[in-house]
Amino acid sequence: MSSGNSVETPPTNSGDSPRARGAAARRVRPRQRGGLETFEVHNEIVVLPGEGDRVYALNESGKEIFGLCDGRHTLEAMVDQLASRYDAPDVAIMGDVSAAIFDLHGLGLVDIPPPADAAASIEPQTSVKARPNVRFVFGIEDVPYFHWQLAILFESLVGQLPDGWDVTVVVCNDEAPISDELMKIVSEYGVRIMTGTSLADRHSLDFAGGGDRYVPMNRVEALSVIRQIVEPEDVVCLLDTDVFLYGNLQEQLFPTGNAMARNWIISEDRYFAFSTNNERGLSLPKLLEALGCEQEFKPGGVAVFLTGETIQRERVIPDIFRFLQVLFLLGKIVDAPAHGVWVAEMACFAMAMYPNEIDYELLDIPQFAVQEQHAEVAPDGSFFHYYTDINDGGGSNGPFFESQWHKQLFHQSNMLLEDFDSFRVNAKGRLEQRFFEIADKARKRLYGIERTGK
């Protein structure tokens, strides 16, 4: 679903997981809000709210779901009715219906009252909520490389999120059908799935050199999509996908407002200098100073925490995207190699805060930091970044230092469906061993595959 004057519901392969909402959620009875005017146009429907200046156009499937929002049909009843007309598994239809209802609710077209049995059990609340909800969001492409990474991350999070916290996967695919493989993963782990624009395909950043496909833009697109459904007091946690939770999640470590984890690459006197033989780079503080920003620069990035209020401001996400493009092109100008220019996205979130006069906390919390190479242990509750990468020297860098395994071995295939037991048996340290323990559990959960060997 895209926002604007014309809105369409997601295609039939995207949606919330039925497991994410649980049995109680499947018993809710959505209803259209009062004061709406509707007009049928061919197989679609146009909805005019009683106030405001927006018009919403729902496609054929959206029209059917909207019509079932009569306060009588539960989600399960909707699925039963739609299953007779669509050749798709019930779990996929439930996902589509859940996502559409969620989006219609976000647009103010549908109310979602609690199920009767849940409402009866709610007691008056006399205390104020201690902290905001954290909404984890990941911007990805629908390819095997992210399928196994997401599965390992979600496996490490199973049963650990406090009430009200959730996970959203934004698939940057221009609303193309989502693969059965990805739907299997999000359904099993009960996470929300939404679609977004494939900025890497639509924007050629190096317009002079022609055609750089820069997929870190997916992280910016993920913020752009999630901003439509978050509450102002929520905290959106934007992380890489090549991480897993080591130990037990520690709720008290998460910031309650805007924050970013300190990053040594961003804190260098010259950004990009780490990757250039002649140490050419640019000064991020001076760049901001030239724009008239007087605050002291805080070098944070990679792990990003922004409130719903922040990302819902009109200019913030466009400015994040603009700084990403500026930094990418400046990296080209200083002749940084490909793996150096790749980090342009790291600093764009922090850079965009300054023109918008938004303060943020700089986190020196090891649980959110990228661990040094040779790391043998990590603090409990760490989002451990297993970034040993052939692009960074064939295993010479990263926490899985000198490991036989590196993530590029499974760039084109789903690692969980491949034989990785030889790597597991030869895992060198406790952190690498834990990585393969989680991978074992994920492949058994998703595919019923038992490990072999020792």
C-alpha positions in Angstrom: 0.0 0.0 0.0 1.4 3.4 -0.9 0.3 6.6 0.6 -0.9 9.7 -1.2 -4.1 10.6 -3.1 -4.6 7.1 -4.5 -4.1 4.1 -2.3 -4.1 0.4 -3.2 -4.1 -2.5 -0.9 -1.0 -4.8 -1.0 -0.9 -7.6 -3.6 -2.2 -11.0 -2.4 1.2 -12.3 -1.4 2.1 -9.7 1.3 0.7 -9.4 4.8 0.9 -9.9 8.5 1.6 -13.4 9.9 -1.4 -15.0 11.5 0.8 -16.1 14.3 1.9 -12.5 15.0 -1.6 -11.6 16.0 -2.5 -14.8 17.8 -5.8 -16.5 18.4 -7.3 -13.4 20.0 -6.5 -11.2 17.1 -8.1 -13.6 14.7 -11.4 -13.1 16.5 -11.5 -9.3 16.1 -14.3 -7.9 14.1 -13.1 -4.9 12.0 -15.7 -2.4 11.0 -15.8 0.6 8.6 -15.6 3.9 10.3 -18.6 6.2 10.2 -18.9 9.1 7.9 -17.3 7.5 4.9 -18.6 7.9 1.3 -17.9 5.1 -1.2 -18.2 5.0 -5.0 -17.7 1.9 -7.2 -15.6 2.4 -10.3 -15.4 -0.7 -12.4 -14.0 -3.4 -10.1 -12.6 -0.9 -7.6 -14.0 1.3 -4.9 -13.2 5.0 -4.1 -13.5 6.0 -0.4 -13.9 9.6 0.7 -13.5 10.3 4.4 -15.9 12.7 5.9 -13.1 15.1 6.7 -9.7 15.9 5.1 -8.7 16.2 1.5 -7.6 12.7 0.7 -9.3 10.1 -1.6 -8.5 6.4 -1.3 -8.8 4.0 -4.2 -8.9 0.3 -3.2 -8.3 -2.3 -5.8 -10.5 -5.4 -6.3 -9.1 -7.4 -3.4 -9.0 -4.4 -1.2 -12.6 -3.7 -2.0 -13.6 -7.2 -1.0 -11.7 -7.0 2.3 -13.1 -3.5 3.0 -16.6 -4.8 2.3 -16.2 -7.6 4.9 -15.3 -5.0 7.6 -18.9 -4.8 8.8 -18.4 -5.5 12.5 -19.7 -9.1 12.1 -16.9 -10.9 10.3 -13.9 -12.0 12.2 -10.5 -12.3 10.5 -11.0 -16.1 10.4 -14.4 -15.7 8.8 -13.0 -13.4 6.2 -10.3 -16.0 5.4 -13.0 -18.7 5.0 -15.0 -16.5 2.7 -12.0 -15.4 0.5 -10.6 -18.9 0.4 -13.5 -20.0 -1.8 -12.4 -17.5 -4.4 -8.6 -17.4 -4.3 -6.3 -20.2 -5.0 -3.9 -19.6 -2.1 -3.0 -21.3 1.2 -5.1 -20.1 4.2 -1.9 -18.8 5.9 -1.2 -16.5 2.9 -4.8 -15.3 2.8 -4.7 -14.6 6.5 -1.5 -12.7 6.0 -3.0 -10.6 3.2 -6.2 -9.8 5.1 -4.3 -8.9 8.3 -1.9 -6.5 6.4 -4.8 -4.9 4.5 -6.9 -4.4 7.7 -3.8 -3.0 9.5 -3.2 -0.5 6.6 -6.9 0.5 6.4 -6.9 1.1 10.1 -3.7 3.2 9.8 -5.5 5.3 7.1 -8.5 5.9 9.4 -10.9 3.9 7.3 -11.4 0.9 9.6 -11.8 0.5 13.4 -10.4 -2.6 15.1 -12.2 -3.1 18.5 -10.8 -5.8 20.8 -12.5 -9.2 20.7 -15.4 -9.5 23.2 -13.6 -12.0 25.4 -10.5 -9.9 25.5 -12.4 -6.7 26.3 -14.1 -8.4 29.2 -10.8 -9.3 30.8 -9.2 -5.8 30.6 -8.9 -4.1 34.0 -8.6 -0.4 34.4 -5.0 0.8 34.2 -3.9 3.1 37.0 -0.2 3.3 36.2 1.5 5.0 33.3 3.5 2.8 30.9 7.1 2.8 31.9 8.6 2.9 28.4 7.7 3.1 24.7 7.2 0.1 22.5 10.2 -0.8 20.3 9.4 -1.6 16.7 12.2 -3.5 15.0 12.3 -2.8 11.2 14.4 -4.4 8.5 14.6 -3.3 4.8 15.5 -6.2 2.5 15.2 -7.7 -0.9 13.4 -11.0 -1.4 16.5 -13.1 -2.1 18.0 -16.2 -0.4 20.8 -14.1 1.2 18.2 -12.4 3.4 16.0 -15.4 3.9 18.6 -17.3 6.0 19.8 -14.1 7.7 16.3 -13.2 8.8 15.6 -16.8 10.0 18.7 -16.8 12.2 17.9 -13.4 13.6 14.3 -14.3 14.3 15.3 -17.6 15.8 17.5 -15.8 18.3 14.5 -13.5 19.2 11.9 -16.2 19.7 10.0 -15.6 22.9 12.1 -12.6 23.9 10.2 -9.5 22.9 8.2 -7.7 25.6 4.5 -7.1 25.1 3.9 -4.4 22.6 7.3 -4.8 20.9 7.2 -6.2 17.3 9.2 -6.8 14.1 8.4 -5.6 10.6 10.1 -6.7 7.4 9.9 -4.2 4.6 10.5 -6.0 1.2 11.7 -3.4 -1.3 10.3 -5.0 -4.4 7.9 -2.4 -5.9 5.0 -4.5 -4.6 5.9 -7.6 -6.7 4.6 -10.9 -5.4 6.5 -12.1 -2.3 8.2 -15.5 -2.6 6.8 -18.5 -0.8 10.1 -19.0 1.0 9.9 -15.5 2.6 6.3 -16.0 3.5 7.1 -19.3 5.2 9.8 -17.5 7.3 7.7 -14.5 8.4 4.7 -16.7 9.1 6.6 -19.2 11.2 8.2 -16.5 13.3 5.1 -14.3 13.5 6.5 -11.0 12.1 4.7 -8.4 10.0 5.7 -8.0 6.3 5.1 -5.0 4.2 6.3 -3.9 0.7 8.1 -0.8 -0.4 9.8 0.8 -3.3 13.0 -0.7 -4.7 15.1 2.5 -4.6 18.2 0.6 -5.7 16.5 -0.2 -9.0 14.8 3.2 -9.4 17.8 5.5 -8.5 21.1 5.4 -10.2 23.3 7.3 -7.7 26.4 7.5 -9.8 24.7 9.2 -12.7 28.0 10.3 -14.1 29.5 6.8 -14.0 26.3 5.0 -14.6 24.3 2.5 -12.8 25.4 1.8 -9.2 22.8 -0.4 -7.6 23.1 0.6 -4.0 20.9 -1.7 -1.9 21.7 0.0 1.5 18.9 2.4 0.4 16.5 -0.3 1.5 17.1 0.8 5.1 15.9 4.3 4.3 12.9 2.9 2.5 12.1 0.7 5.5 11.8 3.9 7.6 9.6 5.5 4.9 7.2 2.6 5.0 7.1 2.0 8.8 6.4 5.7 9.4 2.8 5.2 8.2 1.9 2.8 11.1 4.0 3.8 14.2 2.7 5.9 17.0 4.7 9.1 17.9 5.9 7.7 21.2 7.2 4.4 19.6 10.9 3.9 19.1 11.9 2.4 15.8 15.0 0.2 15.9 16.8 0.0 12.6 19.4 -2.8 12.4 21.3 -4.7 9.8 20.1 -8.2 9.1 23.4 -10.0 9.6 23.1 -10.0 13.4 21.7 -12.4 16.0 20.8 -11.8 19.6 23.4 -13.3 21.9 21.9 -14.2 25.2 18.8 -12.7 26.7 17.3 -9.5 25.4 17.8 -6.7 27.9 14.9 -4.3 27.7 16.6 -1.7 29.9 19.4 -1.1 27.4 17.1 0.2 24.7 16.8 4.0 24.4 13.5 5.7 25.0 14.1 8.4 22.4 16.3 9.2 19.4 19.7 7.5 19.7 22.5 5.9 17.6 25.3 3.6 18.5 28.8 5.2 18.3 30.6 4.1 15.2 34.3 4.4 14.7 34.2 4.8 10.9 31.8 7.7 11.2 34.0 9.2 14.0 37.1 9.3 11.8 38.5 12.8 11.0 37.9 12.0 7.3 35.0 9.8 6.4 36.0 7.2 3.7 39.7 7.6 4.7 39.8 4.1 6.2 39.4 2.6 2.7 41.6 4.9 0.7 45.4 4.3 0.3 46.1 8.0 0.4 43.6 8.6 3.3 41.5 10.9 1.3 38.1 11.6 2.8 35.8 14.3 3.9 35.0 16.0 7.3 31.4 15.3 8.2 31.4 18.1 10.9 32.7 20.6 8.4 30.1 19.5 5.8 27.3 20.2 8.4 29.0 23.5 9.4 28.9 24.6 5.7 25.2 24.0 5.8 24.8 26.3 8.8 24.5 23.6 11.5 26.2 24.7 14.7 25.7 21.7 17.0 28.6 19.4 17.8 28.5 16.3 15.5 27.7 13.0 17.2 29.2 10.1 15.2 26.5 7.4 15.4 25.1 5.0 12.9 24.4 1.3 11.9 22.2 0.7 15.0 19.7 3.5 14.8 16.8 4.4 17.1 14.3 7.0 16.1 11.0 7.9 17.6 7.8 7.7 15.6 7.5 11.5 16.1 10.9 12.0 14.5 10.3 9.9 11.4 6.9 11.3 10.9 8.3 14.8 10.5 7.9 16.0 6.9 11.6 16.5 6.0 13.4 13.9 8.1 13.3 10.8 5.8 13.8 12.8 2.6 16.8 14.4 4.2 18.2 11.0 5.2 17.9 9.9 1.6 19.5 13.2 0.4 22.5 12.8 2.7 22.9 9.1 1.5 23.1 10.3 -2.1 25.5 13.2 -1.2 27.8 10.9 0.8 27.8 8.3 -1.9 28.8 10.7 -4.6 31.4 12.4 -2.4 32.9 8.9 -1.8 33.2 8.5 -5.6 34.9 11.9 -5.8 37.5 11.0 -3.2 38.0 7.7 -5.2 37.1 5.4 -2.4 37.0 1.7 -3.5 33.7 -0.1 -3.8 33.8 -1.5 -0.3 34.6 2.0 1.0 31.8 3.8 -0.9 29.4 1.1 0.5 29.5 2.7 3.9 28.0 6.0 2.7 24.7 4.9 4.2 26.2 4.6 7.7 26.2 8.3 8.5 23.2 9.5 6.6 20.8 9.1 9.6 22.9 11.1 11.9 23.6 13.8 9.3 19.9 14.4 8.6 19.2 15.1 12.3 21.1 18.4 12.2 19.2 20.5 9.6 16.0 19.3 11.3 17.3 20.4 14.7 16.7 17.0 16.3 19.0 15.9 19.1 19.9 12.3 19.7 21.8 10.2 22.3 25.1 8.8 21.3 25.2 5.2 22.7 28.4 3.6 24.1 26.6 0.4 24.8 28.6 -2.7 23.7 25.4 -4.7 23.1 24.7 -2.5 20.0 28.3 -2.0 18.9 30.1 -3.9 16.1 32.5 -6.2 17.9 36.2 -6.0 17.2 38.0 -8.8 15.4 39.3 -11.6 17.6 36.3 -11.1 19.9 35.8 -14.2 22.0 32.9 -13.1 24.1 30.1 -10.6 23.9 28.0 -9.0 26.7 24.7 -10.8 27.3 21.9 -9.3 25.1 24.3 -8.3 22.3 23.1 -7.9 18.7 26.2 -9.7 17.5 27.3 -8.7 14.1 28.9 -11.7 12.3 30.3 -9.6 9.5 33.4 -11.6 8.5 33.1 -11.0 4.8 35.2 -12.0 1.8 34.8 -8.4 0.6 36.7 -7.2 3.7 39.7 -9.4 3.0 38.6 -13.0 2.9 38.1 -13.6 6.6 40.9 -11.3 7.8 38.4 -8.9 9.5 35.5 -9.2 11.8 34.4 -11.1 14.9 34.6 -14.5 13.1 38.3 -13.8 12.5 39.9 -16.6 10.3 36.7 -18.6 10.3 36.3 -21.1 7.5 32.8 -19.7 7.1 31.9 -16.3 5.7 28.5 -15.0 4.6 29.4 -14.6 0.9 29.6 -18.4 0.6 25.8 -18.3 0.8 25.1 -15.2 -1.1 23.1 -16.9 -3.8 21.5 -19.7 -1.8 19.7 -20.3 1.4 22.3 -21.4 3.9 19.7 -23.3 6.0 19.1 -25.6 3.0 22.7 -26.2 2.3 25.3 -28.4 4.2 26.9 -26.1 6.7 27.8 -28.8 9.3 31.5 -28.9 8.5 31.6 -25.2 9.3 29.7 -25.8 12.5 32.0 -28.6 13.7 35.0 -26.4 13.1 33.6 -23.2 14.7 36.5 -21.6 16.7 34.9 -19.6 19.5 31.8 -19.4 21.6 30.3 -16.7 19.5 30.7 -18.6 16.2 29.5 -21.8 17.9 26.4 -20.0 19.1 25.7 -18.7 15.6 25.6 -22.3 14.3 23.5 -23.5 17.2 20.9 -20.9 16.2 21.2 -21.8 12.6 20.6 -25.4 13.5 17.4 -24.6 15.4 16.2 -22.4 12.5 16.6 -25.1 9.8 14.9 -27.7 12.0 12.0 -25.3 12.8 11.5 -24.2 9.1 12.5 -27.3 7.2 12.6 -30.2 9.7 16.3 -30.9 8.9 18.3 -32.5 11.7 22.0 -31.7 11.9 24.6 -34.3 11.1 28.1 -34.9 12.5 29.2 -34.2 16.0 
